[in-house]
Amino acid sequence: MLSSGPPIESSATFKYNGQEYELNVSTLARLSLLGQGAHGTVLKMQHTQSAAVMAVKVKLLRLMLQGLHRNSERG
């Protein structure tokens, strides 16, 4: 069985107005939902340290992997 484990996280750095910032889940605030599709959700988010507003795609990787694992157990 696939472990539910901790959330999958990513981090990066980006430059905004000439300053470099860290970008990860804890530095983003959700503003609104922009759209949903078969492979994820796009959210309008604001970086809390820089006030930069951006679109962030949240992929449904964990759910897709769990579905693939369940299907492989059946067949």
A tleap script that builds the chain and sets N, CA, C and O, in Angstrom:
source leaprc.protein.ff14SB
mol = sequence {
  NMET LEU SER SER GLY PRO PRO ILE GLU SER
  SER ALA THR PHE LYS TYR ASN GLY GLN GLU
  TYR GLU LEU ASN VAL SER THR LEU ALA ARG
  LEU SER LEU LEU GLY GLN GLY ALA HIE GLY
  THR VAL LEU LYS MET GLN HIE THR GLN SER
  ALA ALA VAL MET ALA VAL LYS VAL LYS LEU
  LEU ARG LEU MET LEU GLN GLY LEU HIE ARG
  ASN SER GLU ARG CGLY
}
set mol.1.N position { 0.839 -1.182 0.000 }
set mol.1.CA position { 0.000 0.000 0.000 }
set mol.1.C position { 0.886 1.247 0.000 }
set mol.1.O position { 1.927 1.274 0.656 }
set mol.2.N position { 0.479 2.251 -0.719 }
set mol.2.CA position { 1.224 3.501 -0.811 }
set mol.2.C position { 1.048 4.301 0.471 }
set mol.2.O position { -0.073 4.475 0.949 }
set mol.3.N position { 2.141 4.783 1.022 }
set mol.3.CA position { 2.100 5.552 2.266 }
set mol.3.C position { 1.461 6.911 2.026 }
set mol.3.O position { 1.691 7.541 0.993 }
set mol.4.N position { 0.648 7.365 2.997 }
set mol.4.CA position { 0.063 8.698 2.865 }
set mol.4.C position { 1.087 9.755 3.249 }
set mol.4.O position { 0.991 10.886 2.773 }
set mol.5.N position { 2.053 9.434 4.081 }
set mol.5.CA position { 3.219 10.246 4.409 }
set mol.5.C position { 3.009 11.746 4.419 }
set mol.5.O position { 1.888 12.227 4.253 }
set mol.6.N position { 4.093 12.484 4.614 }
set mol.6.CA position { 3.997 13.948 4.610 }
set mol.6.C position { 3.742 14.471 3.208 }
set mol.6.O position { 4.010 13.769 2.233 }
set mol.7.N position { 3.226 15.702 3.084 }
set mol.7.CA position { 2.976 16.263 1.756 }
set mol.7.C position { 4.263 16.413 0.963 }
set mol.7.O position { 5.340 16.624 1.521 }
set mol.8.N position { 4.124 16.300 -0.351 }
set mol.8.CA position { 5.264 16.508 -1.239 }
set mol.8.C position { 5.480 18.015 -1.333 }
set mol.8.O position { 4.559 18.756 -1.676 }
set mol.9.N position { 6.685 18.465 -1.031 }
set mol.9.CA position { 6.961 19.898 -1.056 }
set mol.9.C position { 8.122 20.200 -1.985 }
set mol.9.O position { 8.999 19.364 -2.202 }
set mol.10.N position { 8.114 21.385 -2.518 }
set mol.10.CA position { 9.203 21.877 -3.352 }
set mol.10.C position { 9.568 23.257 -2.868 }
set mol.10.O position { 8.752 23.949 -2.259 }
set mol.11.N position { 10.787 23.657 -3.136 }
set mol.11.CA position { 11.172 25.027 -2.825 }
set mol.11.C position { 12.095 25.530 -3.926 }
set mol.11.O position { 12.722 24.749 -4.641 }
set mol.12.N position { 12.161 26.824 -4.041 }
set mol.12.CA position { 12.986 27.469 -5.060 }
set mol.12.C position { 13.278 28.880 -4.593 }
set mol.12.O position { 12.770 29.331 -3.567 }
set mol.13.N position { 14.091 29.558 -5.349 }
set mol.13.CA position { 14.303 30.984 -5.111 }
set mol.13.C position { 13.883 31.732 -6.366 }
set mol.13.O position { 13.926 31.187 -7.469 }
set mol.14.N position { 13.480 32.974 -6.191 }
set mol.14.CA position { 13.125 33.799 -7.346 }
set mol.14.C position { 13.498 35.244 -7.051 }
set mol.14.O position { 13.595 35.655 -5.894 }
set mol.15.N position { 13.703 35.999 -8.110 }
set mol.15.CA position { 14.028 37.422 -7.969 }
set mol.15.C position { 12.787 38.242 -8.277 }
set mol.15.O position { 12.065 37.978 -9.239 }
set mol.16.N position { 12.560 39.234 -7.443 }
set mol.16.CA position { 11.426 40.135 -7.625 }
set mol.16.C position { 11.875 41.526 -7.182 }
set mol.16.O position { 12.336 41.705 -6.055 }
set mol.17.N position { 11.739 42.498 -8.064 }
set mol.17.CA position { 12.186 43.873 -7.789 }
set mol.17.C position { 13.638 43.919 -7.321 }
set mol.17.O position { 13.984 44.683 -6.420 }
set mol.18.N position { 14.483 43.093 -7.940 }
set mol.18.CA position { 15.909 43.119 -7.658 }
set mol.18.C position { 16.347 42.389 -6.398 }
set mol.18.O position { 17.533 42.391 -6.070 }
set mol.19.N position { 15.412 41.764 -5.683 }
set mol.19.CA position { 15.764 41.037 -4.460 }
set mol.19.C position { 15.420 39.558 -4.617 }
set mol.19.O position { 14.422 39.213 -5.249 }
set mol.20.N position { 16.248 38.687 -4.040 }
set mol.20.CA position { 16.020 37.242 -4.131 }
set mol.20.C position { 15.229 36.762 -2.916 }
set mol.20.O position { 15.509 37.146 -1.780 }
set mol.21.N position { 14.230 35.912 -3.184 }
set mol.21.CA position { 13.357 35.385 -2.136 }
set mol.21.C position { 13.276 33.868 -2.222 }
set mol.21.O position { 13.471 33.283 -3.287 }
set mol.22.N position { 12.988 33.241 -1.089 }
set mol.22.CA position { 12.707 31.813 -1.071 }
set mol.22.C position { 11.224 31.625 -1.360 }
set mol.22.O position { 10.380 32.391 -0.894 }
set mol.23.N position { 10.930 30.603 -2.129 }
set mol.23.CA position { 9.551 30.308 -2.507 }
set mol.23.C position { 9.247 28.861 -2.117 }
set mol.23.O position { 9.875 27.931 -2.623 }
set mol.24.N position { 8.287 28.680 -1.219 }
set mol.24.CA position { 7.820 27.346 -0.841 }
set mol.24.C position { 6.402 27.460 -0.286 }
set mol.24.O position { 5.834 28.551 -0.247 }
set mol.25.N position { 5.848 26.366 0.130 }
set mol.25.CA position { 4.455 26.349 0.591 }
set mol.25.C position { 4.231 27.330 1.746 }
set mol.25.O position { 3.193 27.990 1.807 }
set mol.26.N position { 5.189 27.426 2.649 }
set mol.26.CA position { 4.999 28.277 3.827 }
set mol.26.C position { 5.128 29.770 3.518 }
set mol.26.O position { 4.761 30.595 4.354 }
set mol.27.N position { 5.638 30.139 2.343 }
set mol.27.CA position { 5.781 31.559 1.999 }
set mol.27.C position { 4.683 32.036 1.039 }
set mol.27.O position { 4.772 33.140 0.501 }
set mol.28.N position { 3.660 31.220 0.823 }
set mol.28.CA position { 2.573 31.573 -0.088 }
set mol.28.C position { 1.229 31.626 0.637 }
set mol.28.O position { 0.944 30.801 1.505 }
set mol.29.N position { 0.418 32.599 0.269 }
set mol.29.CA position { -0.938 32.719 0.794 }
set mol.29.C position { -1.915 32.592 -0.373 }
set mol.29.O position { -1.739 33.238 -1.406 }
set mol.30.N position { -2.931 31.771 -0.210 }
set mol.30.CA position { -3.920 31.557 -1.268 }
set mol.30.C position { -4.859 32.753 -1.359 }
set mol.30.O position { -5.409 33.210 -0.357 }
set mol.31.N position { -5.028 33.247 -2.577 }
set mol.31.CA position { -5.954 34.359 -2.819 }
set mol.31.C position { -7.259 33.874 -3.430 }
set mol.31.O position { -8.341 34.261 -2.988 }
set mol.32.N position { -7.153 33.011 -4.464 }
set mol.32.CA position { -8.371 32.520 -5.115 }
set mol.32.C position { -8.045 31.321 -6.006 }
set mol.32.O position { -6.884 31.020 -6.280 }
set mol.33.N position { -9.087 30.663 -6.438 }
set mol.33.CA position { -8.980 29.553 -7.380 }
set mol.33.C position { -9.074 30.121 -8.791 }
set mol.33.O position { -10.017 30.846 -9.108 }
set mol.34.N position { -8.100 29.794 -9.641 }
set mol.34.CA position { -8.134 30.251 -11.032 }
set mol.34.C position { -8.712 29.196 -11.970 }
set mol.34.O position { -9.363 29.533 -12.959 }
set mol.35.N position { -8.475 27.909 -11.659 }
set mol.35.CA position { -9.000 26.863 -12.525 }
set mol.35.C position { -8.611 25.478 -12.045 }
set mol.35.O position { -7.712 25.305 -11.222 }
set mol.36.N position { -9.326 24.487 -12.595 }
set mol.36.CA position { -9.052 23.091 -12.269 }
set mol.36.C position { -9.074 22.289 -13.552 }
set mol.36.O position { -9.822 22.588 -14.483 }
set mol.37.N position { -8.234 21.259 -13.581 }
set mol.37.CA position { -8.191 20.391 -14.742 }
set mol.37.C position { -7.900 18.970 -14.323 }
set mol.37.O position { -7.902 18.642 -13.137 }
set mol.38.N position { -7.653 18.135 -15.302 }
set mol.38.CA position { -7.424 16.715 -15.054 }
set mol.38.C position { -6.152 16.448 -14.263 }
set mol.38.O position { -6.059 15.430 -13.577 }
set mol.39.N position { -5.178 17.337 -14.344 }
set mol.39.CA position { -3.889 17.080 -13.706 }
set mol.39.C position { -3.555 18.036 -12.583 }
set mol.39.O position { -2.420 18.043 -12.105 }
set mol.40.N position { -4.503 18.843 -12.146 }
set mol.40.CA position { -4.214 19.722 -11.024 }
set mol.40.C position { -5.118 20.937 -10.952 }
set mol.40.O position { -6.091 21.070 -11.694 }
set mol.41.N position { -4.765 21.806 -10.042 }
set mol.41.CA position { -5.518 23.010 -9.754 }
set mol.41.C position { -4.573 24.203 -9.869 }
set mol.41.O position { -3.413 24.119 -9.467 }
set mol.42.N position { -5.061 25.303 -10.412 }
set mol.42.CA position { -4.254 26.516 -10.499 }
set mol.42.C position { -4.835 27.532 -9.520 }
set mol.42.O position { -6.015 27.880 -9.578 }
set mol.43.N position { -3.968 27.998 -8.619 }
set mol.43.CA position { -4.378 28.946 -7.594 }
set mol.43.C position { -3.698 30.289 -7.804 }
set mol.43.O position { -2.545 30.344 -8.231 }
set mol.44.N position { -4.405 31.366 -7.506 }
set mol.44.CA position { -3.798 32.688 -7.462 }
set mol.44.C position { -3.258 32.837 -6.045 }
set mol.44.O position { -4.015 32.755 -5.077 }
set mol.45.N position { -1.931 33.059 -5.920 }
set mol.45.CA position { -1.302 33.112 -4.604 }
set mol.45.C position { -0.431 34.350 -4.492 }
set mol.45.O position { 0.000 34.921 -5.494 }
set mol.46.N position { -0.183 34.753 -3.253 }
set mol.46.CA position { 0.692 35.897 -3.006 }
set mol.46.C position { 1.854 35.445 -2.130 }
set mol.46.O position { 1.668 34.784 -1.108 }
set mol.47.N position { 3.051 35.819 -2.556 }
set mol.47.CA position { 4.241 35.532 -1.768 }
set mol.47.C position { 4.223 36.494 -0.582 }
set mol.47.O position { 4.186 37.711 -0.762 }
set mol.48.N position { 4.250 35.943 0.627 }
set mol.48.CA position { 4.048 36.763 1.822 }
set mol.48.C position { 5.190 37.734 2.103 }
set mol.48.O position { 4.958 38.781 2.708 }
set mol.49.N position { 6.409 37.425 1.687 }
set mol.49.CA position { 7.546 38.296 1.973 }
set mol.49.C position { 7.703 39.418 0.954 }
set mol.49.O position { 8.099 40.526 1.316 }
set mol.50.N position { 7.399 39.150 -0.317 }
set mol.50.CA position { 7.617 40.141 -1.375 }
set mol.50.C position { 6.332 40.815 -1.848 }
set mol.50.O position { 6.388 41.853 -2.508 }
set mol.51.N position { 5.182 40.242 -1.522 }
set mol.51.CA position { 3.862 40.702 -1.979 }
set mol.51.C position { 3.628 40.410 -3.463 }
set mol.51.O position { 2.640 40.880 -4.028 }
set mol.52.N position { 4.516 39.641 -4.107 }
set mol.52.CA position { 4.337 39.259 -5.511 }
set mol.52.C position { 3.126 38.332 -5.634 }
set mol.52.O position { 2.951 37.415 -4.831 }
set mol.53.N position { 2.298 38.579 -6.642 }
set mol.53.CA position { 1.129 37.742 -6.906 }
set mol.53.C position { 1.463 36.844 -8.092 }
set mol.53.O position { 2.025 37.302 -9.086 }
set mol.54.N position { 1.114 35.561 -7.984 }
set mol.54.CA position { 1.466 34.588 -9.026 }
set mol.54.C position { 0.426 33.491 -9.114 }
set mol.54.O position { -0.355 33.271 -8.188 }
set mol.55.N position { 0.429 32.804 -10.249 }
set mol.55.CA position { -0.388 31.612 -10.439 }
set mol.55.C position { 0.487 30.406 -10.101 }
set mol.55.O position { 1.633 30.313 -10.541 }
set mol.56.N position { -0.071 29.483 -9.311 }
set mol.56.CA position { 0.668 28.296 -8.894 }
set mol.56.C position { -0.161 27.069 -9.242 }
set mol.56.O position { -1.316 26.952 -8.832 }
set mol.57.N position { 0.435 26.156 -10.001 }
set mol.57.CA position { -0.250 24.918 -10.340 }
set mol.57.C position { 0.084 23.867 -9.288 }
set mol.57.O position { 1.254 23.587 -9.024 }
set mol.58.N position { -0.946 23.294 -8.695 }
set mol.58.CA position { -0.791 22.242 -7.700 }
set mol.58.C position { -1.159 20.938 -8.388 }
set mol.58.O position { -2.327 20.690 -8.686 }
set mol.59.N position { -0.157 20.109 -8.637 }
set mol.59.CA position { -0.397 18.849 -9.345 }
set mol.59.C position { -0.938 17.808 -8.380 }
set mol.59.O position { -0.626 17.815 -7.189 }
set mol.60.N position { -1.733 16.937 -8.905 }
set mol.60.CA position { -2.359 15.896 -8.108 }
set mol.60.C position { -1.528 14.625 -8.131 }
set mol.60.O position { -2.070 13.533 -8.300 }
set mol.61.N position { -0.222 14.754 -7.963 }
set mol.61.CA position { 0.692 13.628 -8.083 }
set mol.61.C position { 0.379 12.517 -7.091 }
set mol.61.O position { 0.285 11.355 -7.485 }
set mol.62.N position { 0.217 12.845 -5.820 }
set mol.62.CA position { -0.027 11.813 -4.813 }
set mol.62.C position { -1.313 11.044 -5.125 }
set mol.62.O position { -1.333 9.816 -5.038 }
set mol.63.N position { -2.380 11.750 -5.485 }
set mol.63.CA position { -3.637 11.078 -5.806 }
set mol.63.C position { -3.504 10.202 -7.035 }
set mol.63.O position { -4.050 9.099 -7.078 }
set mol.64.N position { -2.768 10.693 -8.050 }
set mol.64.CA position { -2.573 9.893 -9.260 }
set mol.64.C position { -1.780 8.632 -8.946 }
set mol.64.O position { -2.111 7.556 -9.442 }
set mol.65.N position { -0.740 8.750 -8.133 }
set mol.65.CA position { 0.070 7.582 -7.777 }
set mol.65.C position { -0.746 6.570 -6.991 }
set mol.65.O position { -0.609 5.366 -7.209 }
set mol.66.N position { -1.591 7.036 -6.082 }
set mol.66.CA position { -2.431 6.130 -5.312 }
set mol.66.C position { -3.391 5.394 -6.238 }
set mol.66.O position { -3.615 4.197 -6.060 }
set mol.67.N position { -3.959 6.082 -7.220 }
set mol.67.CA position { -4.856 5.454 -8.180 }
set mol.67.C position { -4.141 4.413 -9.018 }
set mol.67.O position { -4.686 3.337 -9.266 }
set mol.68.N position { -2.922 4.718 -9.459 }
set mol.68.CA position { -2.140 3.758 -10.234 }
set mol.68.C position { -1.822 2.527 -9.395 }
set mol.68.O position { -1.866 1.403 -9.896 }
set mol.69.N position { -1.501 2.735 -8.113 }
set mol.69.CA position { -1.172 1.618 -7.233 }
set mol.69.C position { -2.401 0.723 -7.031 }
set mol.69.O position { -2.285 -0.502 -7.068 }
set mol.70.N position { -3.567 1.322 -6.819 }
set mol.70.CA position { -4.797 0.531 -6.643 }
set mol.70.C position { -5.112 -0.272 -7.899 }
set mol.70.O position { -5.503 -1.436 -7.819 }
set mol.71.N position { -4.939 0.355 -9.059 }
set mol.71.CA position { -5.210 -0.356 -10.319 }
set mol.71.C position { -4.271 -1.520 -10.525 }
set mol.71.O position { -4.684 -2.550 -11.058 }
set mol.72.N position { -2.990 -1.391 -10.111 }
set mol.72.CA position { -2.032 -2.480 -10.297 }
set mol.72.C position { -2.334 -3.650 -9.363 }
set mol.72.O position { -1.976 -4.786 -9.673 }
set mol.73.N position { -2.984 -3.397 -8.230 }
set mol.73.CA position { -3.341 -4.467 -7.302 }
set mol.73.C position { -4.485 -5.315 -7.873 }
set mol.73.O position { -4.589 -6.502 -7.565 }
set mol.74.N position { -5.328 -4.719 -8.691 }
set mol.74.CA position { -6.487 -5.417 -9.247 }
set mol.74.C position { -6.101 -6.371 -10.382 }
set mol.74.O position { -6.727 -7.414 -10.570 }
set mol.75.N position { -5.084 -6.004 -11.118 }
set mol.75.CA position { -4.838 -6.684 -12.356 }
set mol.75.C position { -3.710 -7.612 -12.368 }
set mol.75.O position { -3.434 -8.234 -13.394 }
savepdb mol mol.pdb
quit
